[in-house]
């Protein structure tokens, strides 16, 4: 596809995480969607500008560097600096989510 839109599987999840901007600003966020290359989260206390670097901590060991790709109100889309390894993606969607995401919202497109 030439439209530049990624089509990897996305999972509807409910995970509380910590978003850090720089060394000082930390905020609790609710991650609601995840794929290997990014996620969507709701940040009710602070809205982040497009391009803002973010370090997202999910669970005890999942620290992910990313940038804000888009924002609509309190909802933000992140693009990860490096795609998640399949085992990490599975751990987040199956074990850290309040409701495990067994099936993708969108299957990979050919």
C-alpha positions in Angstrom: 0.0 0.0 0.0 1.3 3.4 -0.9 -0.8 5.5 1.5 1.8 5.3 4.3 -0.7 3.9 6.8 0.6 0.9 8.7 -1.7 -2.1 8.8 -0.3 -4.3 11.5 -2.7 -5.9 14.0 -4.0 -3.6 16.7 -5.4 -4.7 20.0 -8.0 -3.1 22.2 -6.6 -3.1 25.7 -7.0 -1.3 29.0 -3.7 -0.7 30.7 -2.6 1.9 33.2 0.8 3.2 32.4 3.2 6.1 33.2 4.2 8.6 30.5 7.3 10.7 31.1 8.2 13.8 29.1 11.8 14.8 29.8 13.3 14.2 33.2 10.6 15.8 35.3 7.1 15.6 33.9 5.4 12.3 34.7 1.7 11.5 34.2 -0.5 8.5 34.6 -2.2 7.5 31.3 -4.6 4.9 30.2 -3.4 2.9 27.2 -6.5 1.8 25.1 -5.0 0.4 21.9 -1.6 -1.1 21.0 0.3 -2.5 18.0 3.9 -3.4 17.5 4.7 0.1 16.3 2.5 2.3 18.5 -0.3 2.9 20.9 -3.2 5.2 21.8 -3.6 6.6 25.3 -5.7 9.0 27.2 -3.9 11.7 29.2 -6.5 13.6 31.2 -4.1 16.0 33.0 -1.8 17.2 30.2 -2.1 17.4 26.4 1.2 16.8 24.5 2.1 18.4 21.2 2.8 16.4 18.1 6.4 15.3 18.0 6.9 15.3 21.8 9.3 12.6 22.9 7.7 10.3 25.5 9.0 7.4 27.6 6.1 5.1 28.3 6.3 2.6 31.2 3.8 -0.3 31.1 4.1 -2.7 34.0 7.4 -3.2 35.8 9.8 -3.8 32.9 8.2 -2.4 29.7 9.9 0.9 29.1 9.2 2.2 25.6 10.6 5.3 23.9 8.1 7.0 21.5 6.9 10.3 20.0 3.5 11.8 19.9 2.2 11.2 16.3 -1.3 12.8 16.7 -3.6 14.2 19.3 -7.4 14.8 19.5 -8.4 16.3 22.8 -7.0 14.1 25.7 -6.3 11.2 23.3 -2.8 10.8 21.9 -1.3 8.4 19.4 2.3 7.4 19.9 4.8 5.9 17.4 7.4 3.7 19.1 11.1 4.4 18.4 11.5 0.7 17.9 8.8 -1.9 17.2 7.8 -4.1 20.1 9.1 -7.6 20.1 6.3 -10.1 19.7 6.7 -11.5 23.2 6.5 -8.0 24.7 3.3 -7.1 22.7 1.8 -10.4 23.8 2.7 -9.8 27.4 1.0 -6.3 27.3 -2.2 -7.4 25.5 -2.7 -10.7 27.3 -1.3 -10.2 30.9 -1.1 -6.5 31.7 -4.4 -5.5 30.2 -7.5 -5.4 32.5 -9.3 -7.2 29.8 -7.0 -9.5 27.7 -7.1 -8.8 24.0 -7.1 -12.2 22.3 -8.1 -11.1 18.9 -6.9 -8.1 16.9 -9.2 -5.2 16.0 -7.6 -5.2 12.6 -5.7 -8.1 11.0 -2.6 -7.4 9.0 -3.3 -6.4 5.4 -1.4 -7.8 2.5 
